[in-house]
Amino acid sequence: MTSKPLPLAGTVYGVVMNDRVSVARLGAAAAEAPYKGAPKAPVLYIKPANTLVGEGAAVRLPQGEARVEVAATVGIVFGAPAARRTPADALETVAGYLLVADLSLPHASYYRPAIREKCFDGACPVAARVVPVAEAGRLGDITLHTFFDGLPVAERTLADLVRGVPQLIADVSEFMTLQTGDVLLVGVEYQSPQAAPGTKVRIAGGALGALEFSIAEEAR
């Protein structure tokens, strides 16, 4: 497949443990070290520029890796700087939404910086189009469907976010400015389905359209 141009140019920030399914899957481990309780603020990480690839990309895994977690999510794309916003005015800074696949090498801990696992080349395929807020409608009404080689492997509703879009923007922009063109992912599900090299992936998101890419075959 040929990768389409990227529709964004800013920094991509990810969030973990921002949905009730993930919190439930972590279970009792959330109360043990090193976590000692469910997160009380957004747990953030960065998907740097080397991870960003367009729709149609063939993502090659790091040498020696045979599986990758494919987490369907949505990026909030900022059309104006967001600093110290409140939930009431947070959406004023949003240009639209973008389907994203946040790829991660399987790892057990969400707490430590998982640089190799989350920041390998091509670890963040993004759809070709930013969908305006008015066209996208309410994110809570959207369900994301993930397919491997045409077969359904995962489904998630954006109605189960611990922090909805306005609250998430307010919490993050309280301590950092999200610049025009930046993208804030609404969150990924803990223990997302794993794909092997050679898998064709499709994520469908209703009004947000679809995102297609592949995990490249292993070199022979």
N, C-alpha and C positions, 0 to 999 in steps of 0.2 A: 504494500500500500504506500501511497505517497502522502506525506504529512502536509496538512494545510497550514497556512500562516497563523501565527498566534494572534488572538484578538486583544492581547493585553501586554503591558510593558512594565508593570510595577512589581513589587515584592508580594509573594504569596505566603500568607501565614495560615498554619493549620491549627486545629483544636482537637484535643482528645477528651473523652469522657463527657461529651456534651449531649448524650442521648440516654434515655432510660434503659434501652436494651444493653448498652455497653456497661452501665453501672451494675445491672443485674448479672451480667456475665462475669464481671470481676468478683462479685459476691463478697464472701467473707474476707478475701484477700485485701480488700480496701481498708480494712481495719488493722492490718498487720504492717510491720516495717517493710519497705521504707515509707509507705503511704500514710498509715495511721489515721485513716479517715478518707471519705470521699472528697474530691477537690472542692474547695470553697471559692475558687476563682478560676477563670479559664486557664487550662493547661496548654500552653502555646509551643509551637515549633515553627521553623521556617523551611519552605521548599525553595531552595536557591535557584538561580537562573539556569544552571546546568540540568535541572530536573524537568524543565518545562518543554513539552513537545506538543505539536498540534494534532488535530484529528487525523487519523490514518497512519500515525507513526507505528513503526515496529520497534518495540522497546527490548533492548538486549540486557539480560541480567548480568550482574557481576560474575566473574569467573568462579566456577565451583558451586553456584547457586542453582537449584532446580525447582524452586517454588517461589511465588510472590503473592502477597495478599493484595487483592484488588478491592478497594473501598470506594464505593460510589458516594459522591458528596456534591455539594453546591457551593460555588464561590460567590461571595458578595463583592461586587466590583464597585469601587468608589469613584464617583464623578466629581467629588470635591473633598478637600481635606476634612477629616473627622477628628476633632480634638475635644475632649470633655463633653461629649454629647450626652443627652438624656434619652431614655426610651421614647419619649414623646417627640423628639426632633431628629432621632438617629437616621430615619429613612430619607431625610432631606439630602443627605450626602451620598446616597446610593444611586449609581447609574443603572444597575441591572444585575442580573444573575447569570451564572455560567456553570454548565455541567463540568465536573472535574472527576478524574479517577486518581485517588491518592494511593500510590503503590508503595508497599513496604515489604522488605524481607522479613519473614517471620521472626518475632522476638517476644520475650515474655514480659518485659517491663515497659510501662509507658512513662515512668518517672524520670529515668536517666536520659541524657541526650543520645538518641539513636541515630547518629550521623550517617554511618554506612548504611544502615537499614532503611532510612527514609530519604536519603539524599543522593542515591546513585543516579547516574545519567538516565534521563527519560522517566524518572519516577513520578512525574506529574502531567499526564496527558490532559489537555483541556479541549473543550468543544470549540467549534469555529466561530461561534456567535455569542455575544452578550445579549441576553434577552431583557428588554426594558422592564422596569418594575410593573408598570401598568399592564403590560402584555403577559407577564408571568403570573400575575394574580397573587393570592396568598400562598406562601410556601407550605404552610401547614396542610394545604389541600393536595400537595404533590406527593406521589409515591415514586421512588426510584427502583427500577428493575434492572438487574444485572444478568447478562447472558454469556455463557462460555460456549463457543462453537454452536450458537443458536439455541442452546438449552438453558432454561432459567436456573440460576444458582443462588440468587439472593433477591430480597425485596425489603425495602425500608420506607417507612412513612416519615416525612419531615414534621409530622405533628407531635413526635415524641421527643423533640429537643428539650433539654433541661433549661437552656437559655435560648429563647427565640431570637430572631434577628435583631430587633431593637435593643433588647437587653444585652446581647452579646456585644454589639457595637458600643453600647454605653460602658460596659465593664472593661473592654480593651482600650477604648479611647480615653479612659480616665487616666491612664499612665503613659500612653504613647499616641502620637498622631499618626493616623492612617492617611497616607497621601493619595492624591488623585492618581488613579491607575492601579493602586494596591488592591489585593484580593484577600479577603478573610473567609476561609472555609468554615462552613457551619458545623463541621465535625465529622468524624469517621467512626464507624462501628468497630468496636473491639472484636478481634477474631473474625475478620471478614474472609470471604471465600478465597482459596488459594488456586492460582493458575500455574500451569507448567509451560515451558517453552513450546511454541507451536500453537498456542491457544489464541483464537480470535475472540475479542471481547467487545460487547456492545452494552452500553448503558442507556436506558430510555427514561426520560424524565417528564412525560406529559408535555405541558406548555413550554418546557425548557428544551425540547427537542431530544436529540440523541448524540452519543459520543461513541465512535468506533476506533479501535486500535488493535494491535496484536502484540503478543509476547514472542519475540523473535526465536526462531529455531536455534538450538545450540550449534555452534560451529563444529564441523566434523574434520 
